[in-house]
Amino acid sequence: LIVCSSLSDPAMIRRAMLAGARDYLFKPLQAAQLLESVTTLLEQTERRRQTQAGQIRPAGRGTVVLVTGAKGGIGKTVVAVNLALGLRLQAGQSVVLVDADSTFGDVATMLDMRPDSTIADVFPMADRLDREGIRRYLTTHPTGLQVLAGPPDGAGWEQATTETLKKIIDQLAQLFDFVVVDTAGSFDRTIRSLAEVATLILVVTSGEVSSIRDTGGGLARLQMWGIDPARIKVVVNRTVNNDGVKLDDIKRSLDYDVFWEIPYDRAVGQSVQLGQPLVLDNAASGSARRMKELALRVAGLRRPAQPVSPVQPARAAKGSFLSRLLFGRH
């Protein structure tokens, strides 16, 4: 069932999806748009049929966690980095963190790392790389977390296609228990392609009114793309102290349950500046505790696994964080 309507408000889209619509197209309807929608839905239906018949075996593929949001400045990267480290240290899983922010990737900076390669180096090689070949583009954090960094200036993303991104994520999912993907603050074609292959989608919003409003639009767009609502979870990240919007008000505004809430914590800013994520050593931090618990929840565990022994990074960062930020990574 595909709905075509001139109404574009989120409430109408939700009603259509609840009524069984698999896609929601806006008038005036274009033939190419309708063809793409029908073809995509038929492919999804066929994949489900093959999976149920045992012709496709999903076993052996890691969990892909997409961390996204409708705007910048809401702490998506903070959540993604701490979640990835939590899955590694608290859950004892093999984890790769992918910086898919096509504007300015900050993952490496927040981890105080100096990668030799970035995801931009993978794009032209994606069709020729197997899942083992992609390993040489990863950078190892002292915790054992693997990182596919993003180019700090955003250069190279013009080479990326939706199929290239999907292939990269699929290769990594065959190597690791968890693939955590950080994204830019927009619901564009890149987010759509990543959402289509994600096992779990964490939609991050702050408690500010503008962020909540934009998040509502982002959730409606995910439904419009035919993403299974069961895979979508809302995470409220309190970036401002006493932002004034209560959790129940956020739920009513979004017409969506809140999966997780991370409290405001002044220590977050310092951890970002030092390149030392909270989950590493700040046991007294309320945000650190909640992000560790989030990692256990995502991993399906009730208590931490056995401690993971740190490994030596492939290449350690040198100099102070500020000097590297201002004068380059030397």
Stockholm file with secondary structure:
# STOCKHOLM 1.0

chainA/1-330         LIVCSSLSDPAMIRRAMLAGARDYLFKPLQAAQLLESVTTLLEQTERRRQTQAGQIRPAGRGTVVLVTGAKGGIGKTVVAVNLALGLRLQAGQSVVLVDADSTFGDVATMLDMRPDSTIADVFPMADRLDREGIRRYLTTHPTGLQVLAGPPDGAGWEQATTETLKKIIDQLAQLFDFVVVDTAGSFDRTIRSLAEVATLILVVTSGEVSSIRDTGGGLARLQMWGIDPARIKVVVNRTVNNDGVKLDDIKRSLDYDVFWEIPYDRAVGQSVQLGQPLVLDNAASGSARRMKELALRVAGLRRPAQPVSPVQPARAAKGSFLSRLLFGRH
#=GR chainA/1-330 SS CEEEESCCCHHHHHHHHHTTCSEEEESSCCHHHHHHHHHHHHHHHHHHHHHHTTSSCCTTCCEEEEEEESSSSSCHHHHHHHHHHHHHHTSCCCEEEEEECSSCCCHHHHTTBCCSCCHHHHGGGGGGCCTTGGGGGCEECTTSCEEECCCTTCTTGGGCCHHHHHHHHHHHHTTCSEEEEEECSSCSHHHHHHHHHCSEEEEEECSSHHHHHHHHHHHHHHHHTTCCGGGEEEEEECCSTTCCCCHHHHHHHHTSCEEEEECCCTHHHHHHHHTCCHHHHCTTCHHHHHHHHHHHHHHTCSSCCSCCCCCCCSSBCCSCHHHHHHHCCC
#=GC SS_cons         CEEEESCCCHHHHHHHHHTTCSEEEESSCCHHHHHHHHHHHHHHHHHHHHHHTTSSCCTTCCEEEEEEESSSSSCHHHHHHHHHHHHHHTSCCCEEEEEECSSCCCHHHHTTBCCSCCHHHHGGGGGGCCTTGGGGGCEECTTSCEEECCCTTCTTGGGCCHHHHHHHHHHHHTTCSEEEEEECSSCSHHHHHHHHHCSEEEEEECSSHHHHHHHHHHHHHHHHTTCCGGGEEEEEECCSTTCCCCHHHHHHHHTSCEEEEECCCTHHHHHHHHTCCHHHHCTTCHHHHHHHHHHHHHHTCSSCCSCCCCCCCSSBCCSCHHHHHHHCCC
//
